[in-house]
Amino acid sequence: MTPPLRHLVLVLGDQLNQDASALTDFDAEQDAIWMAEVDEESTHVKSAKQRSTLFLSAMRHFAADLRQKNWRVMYSAIDASDNVGTLAGELDKAITANRPAKLIMTAPGDWRVLQSLRAVASQHDLLLEIRDDTHFFSTVRDFTQHANGRKQLRLEFFYRELRHKTGILMEGDKPIGGQWNFDADNRGSFGKQGPGALPAPTRFAPDAITQEVIRLVQQRFAHHPGSVDSFGWPVTREQALETLHAFILHRLPSFGLYQDAMWEGEVWLYHSHLSCALNLKLLNPREVLNAAVEALNKGHAPIEAVEGFVRQILGWREYVRGIYWMNMPGYVDLNTSNAHAPLPSFYWTGETDMACLRDAIGQTLTHGYAHHIQRLMVTGLYALLLGVSPKEVHAWYLAVYVDAVEWVELPNTLGMSQFADGGLMASKPYVASGKYIDRMSNHCKGCRFNPAESIGETACPFTTLYWDYLNKHSDSLAKNPRMLMQLKNLNRLSNDTKSLIAAQARQLQS
């Protein structure tokens, strides 16, 4: 006879760390793990094939590891005949069948998921204990305390607090290298000569579990975007650690200088490719930053590269999580620019004459990946300038990228990329003309559009829409000191030129 179940421990698809807070007091004699694959998580947004494959394969590998420890795992496979297709429905079944005395989980990264699981626990009059996610350096309460009394929230101040708190890249109370931020040193382009020989990305041939998931995804989500043919993401902790080691060894030294650079057909460059492993919790950010700091201490990587990398993980990653949880559920509906245009259909196909967008979207659909400048200053910038509904942009980013979990994706998309929160997260809208893309890449060289032109048949749509955006929003942007130089340049244009730009912009928006 099976003994009464003390704790049913809920483990979600982005909580694949055995040191999770929910598992700290797990007793194999009295407790069980609950995990569920459900259609809902691939269909509430039309999750791309690469993304669904990554989550499902990593979950199955994690469950196998737990079973090897002789832990009881109640696992709902997505293609099981009795799978009801939702997390709430699968949890309801598990509670009804097993009657646990208590539910335990680590705080999830998605507001929607938290509400649905809470509702199930409430229906069964069952205590759901939600524990802090100790994967992170700070808690949501820490961020709320930081935000209290501040008129504006800015990454730099929270980042410095965490540097002091953790001692990372610190010498006593002073930052290593004599300054907090080396961003100004990390804006290099490859120049006309191009990137030259690049280190190979760390990719993994699908094992039997992943191959089975690929077959399932191709059949079950055949009409979802993207391809899974090139799948090679880390799906186990061992693979994630190998990816980390390869980044530190081969790419970190040049990461800082070229972190904003782009080059036609080059997907991986010097980026870490660690975000999906971090967001699924296959890697702990402490071990990642320790490895980077060790590289600095050994003289393997310069301070500019290491600080830039540390800022992304200790800074941005913690900051956006705080923004998300402090402002949900209303944050997703913010639209301060009153943008309502539909997302262009080519975002789902990559079929466009604009070379930079074709390249960024093409690799996104092929690999489920694009680096942060492609997301911010190519796909995101075009949607912002075009006036696309920020909620549609958010749904696209959440669907197509393998590292997309809502707590990190939504603020980066809606706040930083689309400036739809009116400056809550970022200090200015990240807007630029096609000349920025020309400076940071070779895309414009092979494109039929000229980034220097805003009017006419060969005018770059980015440039046309850039000036139109500034003109449309000049009154509100004039209140932002960081936008005054761009508005000064706008005011050099004649009224006739502004009218012609507005007419051409309307054609792009029609």
C-alpha positions in Angstrom: 0.0 0.0 0.0 1.3 3.4 -1.0 1.9 5.6 2.1 0.0 9.0 2.3 1.6 11.7 0.3 3.1 14.5 2.4 4.2 17.0 -0.2 3.5 17.2 -3.9 6.3 19.3 -5.3 5.5 21.2 -8.5 8.3 21.5 -10.9 7.8 23.7 -14.0 9.5 23.5 -17.3 11.8 26.4 -16.5 12.8 25.1 -13.0 15.1 22.3 -13.9 17.6 22.7 -11.1 18.0 20.1 -8.4 19.0 22.7 -5.9 15.7 24.5 -6.3 14.1 25.9 -3.1 11.1 23.6 -3.6 13.4 20.5 -3.3 15.5 21.5 -0.3 13.6 19.3 2.1 12.4 16.7 -0.3 11.9 13.2 1.3 11.8 10.4 -1.2 9.8 8.3 1.3 6.9 10.8 1.7 7.0 13.2 -1.2 6.6 13.2 -5.0 7.5 15.5 -7.9 4.8 16.6 -10.3 5.8 17.7 -13.8 3.4 18.2 -16.8 3.8 18.7 -20.5 0.7 20.4 -21.9 -0.4 21.8 -25.2 -1.3 25.1 -23.4 2.3 26.0 -22.9 3.0 25.8 -26.7 -0.3 27.3 -27.8 -1.1 30.3 -25.6 1.4 31.9 -27.9 2.2 29.9 -31.1 5.5 28.6 -29.7 8.1 28.0 -32.4 9.3 24.4 -32.9 12.8 25.1 -31.6 11.4 26.5 -28.3 8.9 23.7 -27.7 11.6 21.1 -28.5 14.0 22.7 -26.0 11.5 22.8 -23.1 10.1 19.3 -23.6 13.5 17.7 -24.1 15.0 19.4 -21.1 12.0 18.5 -19.0 12.3 14.8 -20.0 16.0 14.7 -19.3 15.5 16.3 -15.9 12.7 13.9 -14.9 15.0 11.0 -15.9 17.7 12.4 -13.6 15.3 12.6 -10.7 14.1 9.0 -11.3 17.8 7.9 -11.2 17.8 9.2 -7.6 14.8 7.0 -6.9 12.6 10.0 -6.5 8.9 9.5 -7.3 8.0 11.6 -10.4 4.5 12.0 -11.6 5.0 13.0 -15.2 2.3 13.9 -17.6 3.5 13.4 -21.2 1.9 15.8 -23.7 0.8 12.9 -26.0 -0.7 10.8 -23.3 -4.3 9.9 -24.1 -5.7 11.3 -20.9 -3.7 14.6 -21.0 -6.2 17.4 -20.7 -3.8 20.0 -22.2 -3.5 22.5 -19.4 -1.3 22.8 -16.3 -4.4 23.4 -14.1 -6.2 20.4 -15.5 -3.2 18.1 -15.0 -2.6 19.3 -11.5 -6.2 18.9 -10.6 -6.0 15.2 -11.8 -2.9 14.6 -9.7 -4.4 16.1 -6.5 -7.6 14.1 -6.9 -5.7 10.9 -7.5 -3.0 11.3 -4.8 -4.5 13.6 -2.1 -1.3 15.2 -0.9 -1.3 17.1 2.4 0.4 20.1 0.9 1.7 21.5 -2.4 5.2 23.1 -2.6 6.7 25.0 -5.5 9.4 27.5 -6.3 8.0 30.8 -7.4 7.2 30.6 -11.1 8.4 33.0 -13.8 5.0 33.6 -15.4 2.1 35.4 -13.8 -0.4 33.4 -15.8 1.0 30.1 -14.6 1.0 31.3 -11.0 -2.6 32.3 -11.1 -3.8 29.1 -12.7 -2.0 26.8 -10.2 -3.1 28.9 -7.2 -6.7 28.6 -8.4 -6.4 24.8 -8.5 -4.9 24.6 -5.0 -7.8 26.9 -3.7 -10.4 24.7 -5.4 -9.0 21.7 -3.4 -8.7 23.8 -0.2 -5.0 22.8 -0.2 -2.1 24.9 1.0 0.3 25.9 -1.8 3.6 27.0 -0.3 5.5 29.2 -2.8 9.2 29.6 -2.0 11.6 32.3 -3.1 13.5 31.4 -6.3 17.0 31.1 -4.9 18.4 30.9 -8.4 18.4 34.7 -8.4 20.7 37.1 -6.5 17.8 39.2 -5.3 14.2 38.7 -4.4 11.1 40.5 -5.7 10.9 42.1 -2.3 14.4 43.4 -2.6 13.5 45.1 -5.9 10.3 46.5 -4.4 12.3 48.0 -1.5 14.8 49.4 -4.0 11.9 51.0 -6.0 10.1 52.5 -3.0 10.4 56.3 -3.0 12.2 56.6 -6.3 10.7 58.8 -9.0 12.5 56.8 -11.7 13.9 53.3 -11.8 17.2 52.8 -13.6 19.3 49.7 -14.1 22.6 51.3 -13.2 21.6 52.0 -9.6 20.1 48.5 -8.9 23.2 47.0 -10.6 25.5 48.9 -8.3 23.5 47.7 -5.2 23.9 44.1 -6.3 27.6 44.6 -7.0 28.0 45.8 -3.4 25.8 43.1 -2.0 27.6 40.2 -3.8 31.1 41.6 -4.0 31.3 40.7 -7.7 34.0 42.8 -9.5 34.6 44.8 -6.3 37.7 45.8 -4.4 36.2 46.7 -1.0 33.7 49.4 -1.8 35.2 50.3 -5.1 34.6 48.7 -8.5 37.4 46.8 -10.1 39.0 48.8 -12.9 37.9 52.1 -11.3 34.5 52.4 -12.9 31.2 50.7 -12.7 30.3 50.5 -16.4 32.5 49.9 -19.4 29.6 50.1 -21.9 31.4 52.9 -23.9 34.2 50.5 -24.7 31.9 47.7 -25.9 30.4 49.2 -29.1 32.8 48.0 -31.7 31.9 46.9 -35.2 33.8 44.5 -37.4 34.6 47.1 -40.0 34.8 46.4 -43.7 37.1 43.4 -43.2 34.4 41.5 -41.3 34.7 39.3 -38.2 37.3 36.9 -39.7 37.6 33.4 -38.2 35.0 32.9 -35.5 34.9 30.3 -32.8 32.5 27.5 -33.5 29.3 27.4 -31.5 28.8 24.7 -29.0 26.0 22.5 -30.4 24.8 19.0 -29.4 23.5 16.2 -31.6 20.0 15.2 -30.4 20.0 12.0 -28.4 17.2 9.5 -28.3 15.0 11.6 -26.0 15.5 14.7 -28.0 14.9 12.9 -31.3 11.6 11.6 -30.0 10.6 15.1 -28.9 11.5 16.5 -32.3 9.2 13.9 -34.0 6.5 14.8 -31.6 6.8 18.6 -32.1 6.9 18.2 -35.9 3.7 16.2 -35.8 1.8 18.0 -33.0 2.8 21.6 -33.8 3.4 21.2 -37.6 1.9 24.6 -38.3 3.9 26.5 -35.7 6.7 28.8 -36.9 10.3 27.8 -37.5 12.2 24.7 -38.2 13.7 22.1 -35.8 16.1 20.6 -38.3 19.1 22.5 -36.8 18.3 21.8 -33.1 21.4 21.6 -31.0 20.7 23.5 -27.8 21.9 22.1 -24.4 19.1 20.1 -22.7 21.0 18.7 -19.7 23.1 20.2 -17.0 26.2 18.5 -18.4 25.7 20.1 -21.8 25.0 23.5 -20.2 28.3 23.3 -18.3 30.1 22.4 -21.5 28.5 25.4 -23.3 29.6 27.7 -20.4 33.2 26.4 -20.5 33.4 26.9 -24.3 32.1 30.5 -24.0 34.6 31.4 -21.3 37.5 29.8 -23.3 36.7 30.9 -26.8 34.4 33.9 -26.9 34.4 35.9 -23.7 37.7 37.8 -24.5 36.0 39.4 -27.5 32.5 39.4 -26.2 32.5 43.0 -24.9 34.1 44.7 -27.9 31.7 43.0 -30.4 28.6 42.5 -28.4 26.7 45.0 -30.5 28.1 44.0 -33.9 26.2 42.2 -36.6 27.3 40.5 -39.8 25.3 38.9 -42.6 24.9 35.2 -42.2 26.8 35.0 -38.9 24.5 33.7 -36.2 26.7 33.1 -33.2 29.6 35.6 -33.3 31.1 36.1 -29.8 27.9 35.8 -27.8 27.5 33.3 -24.9 24.5 31.3 -26.0 23.8 30.7 -22.3 20.5 32.4 -21.9 18.3 29.4 -22.5 20.3 27.2 -20.1 20.1 30.0 -17.5 16.4 30.5 -17.9 15.7 26.8 -17.7 17.9 26.8 -14.6 20.3 24.2 -16.0 23.0 26.8 -15.0 23.2 28.8 -11.9 24.1 32.5 -12.5 26.7 32.4 -9.6 28.8 29.7 -11.3 28.5 31.6 -14.6 29.7 34.8 -13.2 32.4 33.1 -11.1 33.8 31.6 -14.3 33.8 35.0 -16.0 35.5 36.7 -13.0 38.1 33.9 -12.8 38.9 34.5 -16.5 39.5 38.2 -15.6 41.7 37.3 -12.7 43.8 34.9 -14.8 44.3 37.5 -17.5 42.3 35.5 -20.1 39.6 38.2 -20.6 39.7 42.0 -20.3 37.7 44.0 -17.7 35.6 45.5 -20.5 34.3 42.1 -21.6 33.8 40.7 -18.2 32.0 43.7 -16.8 29.7 43.8 -19.8 28.9 40.2 -19.3 28.4 40.6 -15.6 26.1 43.5 -16.2 23.8 41.5 -18.4 23.4 38.7 -15.8 23.7 40.5 -12.4 22.2 43.7 -13.8 19.6 43.3 -16.6 18.4 39.8 -15.7 17.7 40.8 -12.0 16.3 44.2 -13.0 13.8 43.0 -15.6 12.5 40.3 -13.2 11.9 43.0 -10.6 10.1 45.2 -13.2 7.9 42.3 -14.2 6.7 41.1 -10.8 6.3 44.6 -9.4 4.0 45.7 -12.3 2.0 42.6 -13.3 -0.7 41.9 -14.3 -1.3 45.3 -15.8 2.2 45.7 -17.4 1.4 43.5 -20.4 -1.4 45.9 -21.4 0.6 49.1 -21.3 0.7 51.1 -24.6 1.7 54.7 -23.8 2.5 55.4 -27.5 -0.9 54.3 -28.6 0.5 52.0 -31.1 -2.0 49.6 -32.8 -0.6 48.6 -36.2 -0.5 44.8 -36.8 2.7 42.9 -36.8 3.9 42.6 -40.4 3.4 39.1 -41.8 7.1 38.8 -42.8 8.0 38.4 -39.1 6.7 34.8 -39.4 8.5 34.1 -42.7 11.5 36.3 -43.0 10.4 37.2 -46.5 11.3 40.9 -46.9 13.6 43.0 -49.1 15.1 44.6 -46.0 18.4 42.7 -45.6 18.9 43.2 -41.8 15.3 42.0 -41.0 15.6 39.1 -43.4 18.8 38.0 -41.8 17.6 38.4 -38.2 14.2 36.8 -38.7 15.6 34.1 -40.9 18.1 32.9 -38.2 15.4 33.3 -35.5 13.1 30.9 -37.4 16.0 28.5 -38.1 17.6 28.4 -34.7 15.2 30.1 -32.3 17.9 32.6 -31.6 19.1 36.1 -32.4 21.5 38.2 -30.2 20.3 41.2 -28.2 21.2 43.9 -30.8 19.3 42.0 -33.5 16.3 41.9 -31.1 16.5 45.5 -29.9 17.8 47.4 -32.9 16.5 45.4 -35.9 13.3 43.4 -35.2 12.3 45.5 -32.2 13.3 48.8 -33.7 11.3 48.3 -36.9 8.2 47.3 -34.9 8.5 50.4 -32.7 9.0 52.8 -35.6 6.1 51.2 -37.5 3.8 51.6 -34.5 3.0 47.9 -34.0 0.8 47.0 -31.1 3.3 46.2 -28.3 1.2 43.2 -27.2 1.6 41.7 -30.6 5.3 42.3 -30.5 5.5 40.7 -27.1 3.6 37.6 -28.3 6.0 37.2 -31.2 9.1 37.4 -29.0 7.7 35.0 -26.5 6.8 32.6 -29.3 10.0 32.5 -31.4 13.0 32.6 -29.0 14.2 29.5 -27.2 15.2 31.6 -24.1 11.8 33.3 -23.8 10.2 33.0 -20.4 7.7 35.8 -19.7 9.4 37.4 -16.7 12.5 38.2 -18.8 11.0 38.5 -22.2 8.1 40.9 -21.5 10.0 43.8 -19.8 12.7 43.6 -22.4 10.2 43.7 -25.3 7.5 45.9 -24.0 9.6 48.2 -21.9 13.1 48.4 -23.5 12.4 47.6 -27.1 8.9 49.1 -27.6 9.0 51.8 -24.9 5.4 51.0 -24.3 5.6 51.6 -20.5 6.5 55.3 -21.1 10.0 55.0 -19.5 9.3 52.9 -16.5 12.1 50.5 -17.4 14.3 52.4 -19.8 15.4 56.0 -19.8 14.7 56.6 -23.5 13.2 55.0 -26.6 15.9 53.1 -28.5 15.2 54.6 -31.9 17.7 55.1 -34.7 17.7 55.3 -38.5 19.1 52.8 -40.9 22.5 54.5 -40.5 22.9 52.7 -37.1 22.5 49.3 -38.7 24.9 50.4 -41.5 27.5 51.3 -38.9 27.2 48.1 -36.9 26.9 45.6 -39.7 27.3 44.9 -43.4 23.6 44.4 -44.0 23.1 47.6 -46.0 25.9 46.8 -48.5 23.8 44.1 -50.1 20.4 45.7 -49.5 18.4 47.5 -52.2 17.6 50.3 -49.7 19.9 53.2 -48.9 20.2 54.0 -45.1 21.1 57.6 -45.9 17.8 58.2 -47.7 14.4 58.8 -46.2 12.4 59.6 -49.3 12.1 57.9 -52.6 12.1 54.4 -54.0 15.5 53.4 -52.5 14.9 55.1 -49.1 15.5 52.8 -46.2 12.3 52.1 -44.4 14.1 52.4 -41.0 15.3 55.9 -41.9 11.9 57.0 -43.2 10.1 55.7 -40.1 12.7 57.0 -37.8 12.2 60.6 -38.8 8.4 60.1 -38.9 8.5 58.6 -35.4 10.4 61.6 -34.0 8.0 64.0 -35.8 4.9 62.3 -34.5 6.1 62.0 -30.9 8.1 65.2 -30.7 6.0 66.8 -28.0 6.4 63.9 -25.6 10.0 63.2 -26.5 11.0 66.9 -25.9 10.4 66.1 -22.2 13.2 63.6 -22.3 16.7 65.2 -22.0 18.3 62.1 -23.7 16.3 62.8 -26.9 17.1 66.5 -27.4 20.0 65.9 -29.8 17.8 63.7 -32.0 15.0 66.3 -32.0 17.5 69.0 -32.8 18.4 67.0 -35.9 14.7 66.6 -36.7 14.2 70.4 -36.5 16.8 70.9 -39.3 14.4 69.2 -41.7 12.1 71.5 -43.7 8.3 71.2 -43.3 8.1 70.0 -46.9 10.6 67.3 -46.2 8.7 66.2 -43.1 5.5 66.1 -45.1 7.1 63.9 -47.8 8.6 61.6 -45.1 5.1 61.3 -43.4 3.5 60.4 -46.7 6.2 57.7 -47.4 5.8 56.4 -43.8 2.0 56.0 -44.3 2.7 53.8 -47.3 4.9 51.6 -45.2 2.2 51.4 -42.5 -0.6 50.7 -44.9 
